[in-house]
Amino acid sequence: MIRWLFLPEVRMVGAFLLSLIIGLISIPVIIDVARKKNLVDMPNHRTSHKGSIPNLGGMAIFGGFSIAVLIFNVGAEAVNAAYLIAGAMVIFFTGLKDDITELTPLKKMSGQIAAAIIIILFADIRITHLHGLFGFYEIGYFLSLIITIFLFLVIINSFNLVDGIDGLAAGLAIVSTVFFTEWFFKAGKTGLVVMGLSLIGVLFAFLRYNLLDSKYKIFMGDTGSLLIGFFLTVMTIRFNELNIPGNTMNTVQSAPAISFAIMMIPLFDTLRLFIVRLYRKCTPFAPDRAHMHHFLLKLGFCHLNATYLLMLVNILFVLLAWEFQWLGVNRLFVLLLSSGTILTIIPIVIIYLRKRQRKMANHPEKFAKSE
């Protein structure tokens, strides 16, 4: 019986189904306990939900992913699951603490750095080559350490910040994981495919309650969004390392830019907000309602439609990057950033014009004088 676990097809299908089933079974239990203990997210001036909603969905994401990976991550192409789960546990308890009592940004970042160091030092998963980005190629160990920790912080916090409406963080994570997993499958990296399918399965289970169930509705909380970012950072690093120029497995040009496109919506939205907040001399971690999904809500989109639209846009960015990967990593980054800026400006302009029309309708005398 155990021998069957070593078959790649069994491992991949089993990981997806097991994480899906664990998520579907565990989430209602988590919701019941959260309600009894009053571990819920209350509506405020920044949120768009009504009523108290349990926000411990990250517990199911951690459980479903970890159990599936530990059981089906076997064979010659297995990832180093022990250190992966050890790092995830640090992220899990950091997010759980924040969901229950709220942590300062510095304490949250400390947990993320600790998890990144576990992955770097013990699993030896780190960035060693920049593919010509800014003219850099192979890099030394110390610079590799700094860049990898920075990458963990950026991706983890981008998914944390984008988790603002129903289904968005999970939906974008599914899109990103599908693209990474599809490439890992073609490359024959079964262990990484098991990892990707374990995440996809439990995220589908989460979306069933986050989007489709009013009685047992749940949010993933910081626990879930931080874990998603953590797992996707590991996949990003492995994707870039396997596509180093000259590597016999290399089939992708401009891998760093392709990775950016695969997570375009959370990464670009976070980059844009950090620049805007610093320009306004505000703390980069200050919460607001200036995310892309907030713009779509102002335009009249419901949560579900806004989520679907942003997922579609993210897919289009991946296809754009894949088609133009021959440009080289630096020029492809410029293309992606320029395209993202144009797409961001469009809803902002529409919102401004609608406000102007409403003001003209309510106070026509003021606009008549100005003309």
C-alpha positions in Angstrom: 0.0 0.0 0.0 2.8 2.4 0.9 4.4 1.7 -2.4 1.5 3.4 -4.2 2.4 6.7 -2.5 5.6 6.9 -4.6 3.7 7.0 -7.8 3.7 10.6 -9.0 0.1 10.6 -10.2 -1.1 9.3 -6.8 1.0 11.8 -4.9 -0.3 14.8 -6.9 -4.0 13.8 -7.0 -3.8 12.6 -3.3 -2.3 15.9 -2.2 -5.0 18.0 -3.8 -7.9 15.8 -2.6 -6.6 15.4 0.9 -6.0 19.2 1.4 -9.4 19.9 -0.1 -11.2 17.4 2.2 -9.4 18.6 5.3 -10.4 22.1 4.5 -14.0 21.3 3.9 -14.2 19.3 7.1 -12.2 21.5 9.4 -13.6 25.0 8.5 -17.1 24.5 10.0 -15.5 23.3 13.2 -13.2 26.3 13.3 -16.2 28.6 12.7 -18.2 27.1 15.6 -15.3 27.4 18.0 -14.5 30.9 16.8 -18.1 32.0 17.4 -18.2 30.5 20.9 -14.9 32.2 21.9 -15.9 35.4 20.1 -12.8 35.2 17.8 -14.4 37.2 15.1 -13.7 40.2 12.8 -16.0 43.1 13.7 -17.0 45.6 11.0 -15.4 49.0 11.1 -14.8 52.1 8.9 -12.3 50.2 6.6 -14.2 47.0 6.2 -17.1 46.3 3.8 -18.7 43.3 5.6 -21.7 43.3 7.9 -21.9 41.4 11.2 -19.2 39.5 13.0 -17.3 37.0 10.9 -14.8 34.4 12.2 -11.3 35.2 10.9 -9.4 32.0 11.6 -9.6 30.4 8.1 -5.8 30.4 8.1 -5.9 27.5 10.6 -7.6 25.3 8.0 -5.1 26.5 5.3 -2.2 25.5 7.5 -3.7 22.2 8.5 -4.8 21.1 5.0 -1.5 22.1 3.4 0.8 20.7 6.0 -0.9 17.3 6.3 -1.1 16.8 2.6 2.5 17.8 2.0 3.8 15.6 4.9 2.0 12.6 3.6 2.5 12.9 -0.2 5.9 14.7 -0.3 7.9 11.5 -0.8 10.2 10.1 -3.5 13.3 11.4 -5.3 11.7 14.8 -6.1 10.5 15.6 -2.6 10.9 19.1 -1.2 12.4 19.5 2.2 9.1 19.3 4.0 10.4 19.4 7.6 12.0 22.8 7.2 9.1 24.1 5.0 6.5 23.2 7.7 8.9 24.6 10.4 9.0 27.9 8.7 5.2 27.8 8.1 4.7 27.2 11.8 6.5 30.4 12.7 4.3 32.3 10.2 1.2 30.4 11.5 1.7 31.5 15.1 2.7 35.1 14.0 -0.6 35.4 12.0 -2.7 33.7 14.7 -1.3 36.1 17.4 -2.2 39.0 15.1 -5.7 37.7 14.4 -6.4 37.4 18.1 -4.6 40.3 19.8 -3.1 42.4 16.9 0.6 42.7 16.5 2.7 45.8 15.5 4.1 45.7 12.0 7.6 45.3 13.4 6.6 42.2 15.4 4.9 40.7 12.3 8.0 41.3 10.2 10.2 39.7 12.9 8.2 36.5 12.6 8.4 36.6 8.8 12.2 37.1 8.9 12.6 34.2 11.3 10.6 31.9 9.0 12.7 33.1 6.0 15.9 32.4 7.9 14.7 28.8 8.6 14.1 28.3 4.9 17.4 29.9 3.8 19.8 28.3 6.4 18.3 24.8 6.8 16.5 24.1 3.5 19.1 26.1 1.4 16.2 27.7 -0.6 17.5 31.2 -1.6 18.1 33.4 -4.6 21.6 32.9 -6.0 21.2 34.5 -9.4 19.4 37.7 -10.6 19.2 36.7 -14.3 20.6 40.1 -15.4 18.2 42.2 -13.4 19.8 45.7 -13.1 22.9 44.1 -14.6 23.4 41.5 -11.8 23.8 37.8 -12.4 25.4 35.4 -9.9 25.5 36.9 -6.4 27.5 36.1 -3.2 26.1 34.4 -0.2 25.6 37.5 2.0 23.8 39.4 -0.8 21.8 36.2 -1.5 20.7 36.2 2.1 19.6 39.8 2.1 17.7 39.6 -1.2 15.9 36.4 -0.2 14.7 37.8 3.1 13.6 40.9 1.3 11.7 38.8 -1.2 9.9 36.9 1.6 8.9 40.2 3.2 7.6 41.7 0.0 5.5 38.7 -1.2 4.2 37.8 2.2 3.0 41.4 3.0 1.7 41.9 -0.5 -0.8 39.1 -0.1 -1.5 40.3 3.5 -2.4 43.8 2.1 -4.5 42.6 -0.8 -6.7 40.5 1.5 -9.4 43.2 1.6 -12.5 41.7 -0.1 -14.1 38.2 -0.2 -12.1 35.7 -2.2 -9.4 38.0 -3.5 -6.3 36.8 -1.7 -7.3 33.2 -2.1 -8.3 33.7 -5.8 -5.1 35.4 -6.7 -3.1 32.8 -4.9 -4.8 30.1 -6.8 -4.0 31.8 -10.1 -0.3 32.3 -9.1 0.0 28.7 -7.8 -1.6 27.2 -10.9 1.0 28.9 -13.2 4.0 27.9 -10.9 2.6 24.3 -10.5 2.0 23.9 -14.2 5.7 24.8 -14.9 6.9 22.5 -12.1 4.9 19.7 -13.6 6.4 20.1 -17.0 9.9 20.3 -15.4 9.2 17.0 -13.6 9.5 18.5 -10.1 6.8 16.3 -8.5 7.6 17.5 -5.0 6.9 21.1 -5.9 3.8 20.0 -7.8 2.6 18.3 -4.6 3.2 21.5 -2.7 1.3 23.6 -5.2 -1.7 21.2 -5.4 -1.9 21.0 -1.6 -2.2 24.8 -1.5 -4.7 24.9 -4.4 -6.9 22.2 -2.8 -7.2 23.8 0.6 -7.8 27.3 -1.0 -10.7 25.9 -3.0 -12.1 24.6 0.3 -11.7 28.0 1.9 -13.4 29.8 -1.0 -16.4 27.4 -0.6 -17.1 29.0 2.8 -15.7 32.5 2.1 -17.7 33.1 -1.0 -20.6 30.6 -1.2 -21.8 30.1 2.3 -23.7 32.7 4.3 -24.3 30.4 7.4 -20.7 29.3 7.7 -18.8 32.3 6.3 -15.2 32.8 7.3 -12.2 35.0 6.6 -8.7 33.7 6.3 -7.3 36.4 8.6 -3.6 37.4 8.7 -2.8 33.7 9.5 -4.0 32.7 6.0 -2.7 35.6 4.0 0.8 35.4 5.6 0.9 31.6 4.9 -0.1 32.1 1.3 2.6 34.6 0.8 5.1 32.4 2.5 4.4 29.4 0.4 4.4 31.4 -2.8 7.7 32.9 -2.0 9.2 29.4 -1.7 7.7 28.6 -5.1 9.0 31.8 -6.6 12.6 31.1 -5.4 12.5 27.6 -6.8 11.1 28.7 -10.1 13.8 31.4 -10.5 16.6 29.0 -9.4 15.5 26.3 -11.8 15.5 28.8 -14.7 19.0 30.2 -14.2 20.5 30.8 -17.6 22.6 27.8 -18.5 20.7 25.4 -16.4 19.7 22.4 -18.4 16.2 22.7 -17.0 15.9 26.4 -18.0 12.9 26.9 -20.4 11.9 30.4 -19.3 13.6 33.7 -20.2 13.4 36.7 -17.8 12.3 34.5 -14.9 12.2 37.3 -12.3 9.8 39.4 -14.5 7.7 36.3 -15.2 7.5 35.7 -11.5 6.4 39.3 -11.0 3.7 38.9 -13.6 2.4 35.7 -12.0 1.8 37.7 -8.8 1.2 41.0 -10.6 -1.9 42.3 -8.8 -0.7 41.9 -5.2 2.9 43.0 -5.9 2.1 46.0 -8.1 -0.7 47.2 -5.8 1.6 47.0 -2.8 4.4 48.8 -4.7 2.0 51.5 -5.9 0.6 52.1 -2.4 4.0 52.2 -0.7 5.2 54.9 -3.2 2.0 56.9 -2.7 2.2 56.7 1.1 5.8 57.7 1.2 5.1 60.6 -1.2 2.4 61.7 1.2 4.8 61.3 4.1 2.6 58.6 5.7 3.8 55.3 7.2 3.9 52.6 4.4 1.9 50.3 6.7 -0.9 52.7 7.4 -4.3 51.1 6.4 -6.5 52.9 3.9 -9.1 52.3 1.2 -6.8 53.0 -1.8 -6.2 49.5 -3.0 -7.3 48.4 -6.5 -10.2 46.4 -5.2 -11.5 49.5 -3.3 -11.5 51.3 -6.6 -13.6 48.6 -8.2 -16.0 48.6 -5.3 -16.4 52.4 -5.8 -17.2 51.7 -9.4 -20.1 49.5 -8.3 -18.6 46.0 -8.5 -19.6 43.5 -5.9 -16.9 41.5 -4.1 -17.3 38.5 -6.3 -17.1 40.4 -9.6 -14.2 42.5 -8.4 -12.3 39.3 -7.4 -13.0 37.6 -10.7 -12.0 40.7 -12.7 -8.7 41.1 -10.8 -8.0 37.4 -11.2 -8.6 37.7 -15.0 -6.4 40.8 -15.2 -3.6 38.9 -13.4 -3.9 36.0 -15.9 -3.7 38.5 -18.8 -0.5 39.9 -17.3 1.1 36.4 -17.1 0.2 35.8 -20.8 1.6 39.2 -21.7 4.9 38.5 -19.9 5.1 35.0 -21.4 4.6 36.3 -24.9 7.3 39.1 -24.4 9.8 37.2 -22.3 12.3 37.6 -25.1 12.6 41.3 -24.3 14.9 40.5 -21.4 14.2 40.8 -17.7 14.7 44.6 -17.4 12.7 45.7 -20.4 9.9 43.2 -19.5 9.7 44.7 -16.0 9.3 48.2 -17.6 6.6 46.8 -19.8 4.7 45.3 -16.9 5.1 48.3 -14.6 3.9 50.7 -17.4 0.9 48.5 -18.2 0.0 48.2 -14.5 0.2 52.0 -14.1 -2.1 52.6 -17.1 -4.6 50.1 -15.9 -4.6 51.7 -12.4 -5.1 55.2 -13.8 -8.3 54.1 -15.7 -10.6 53.4 -12.7 -9.1 56.5 -10.8 -10.1 58.7 -13.8 -13.6 57.2 -14.0 -14.2 57.7 -10.3 -13.0 61.3 -10.5 -15.3 62.0 -13.5 -18.2 60.5 -11.7 -17.6 62.6 -8.7 -17.3 65.7 -10.8 -20.6 64.9 -12.6 -22.4 64.4 -9.3 -21.0 67.8 -8.0 -22.2 69.5 -11.3 -25.6 68.0 -10.8 -25.9 69.0 -7.2 -24.3 72.5 -7.5 -24.6 73.6 -11.1 -24.2 77.3 -10.1 -20.6 76.8 -8.9 -19.5 75.3 -12.2 -21.4 77.9 -14.2 -19.4 80.7 -12.4 -16.1 78.9 -13.0 -16.8 78.8 -16.7 
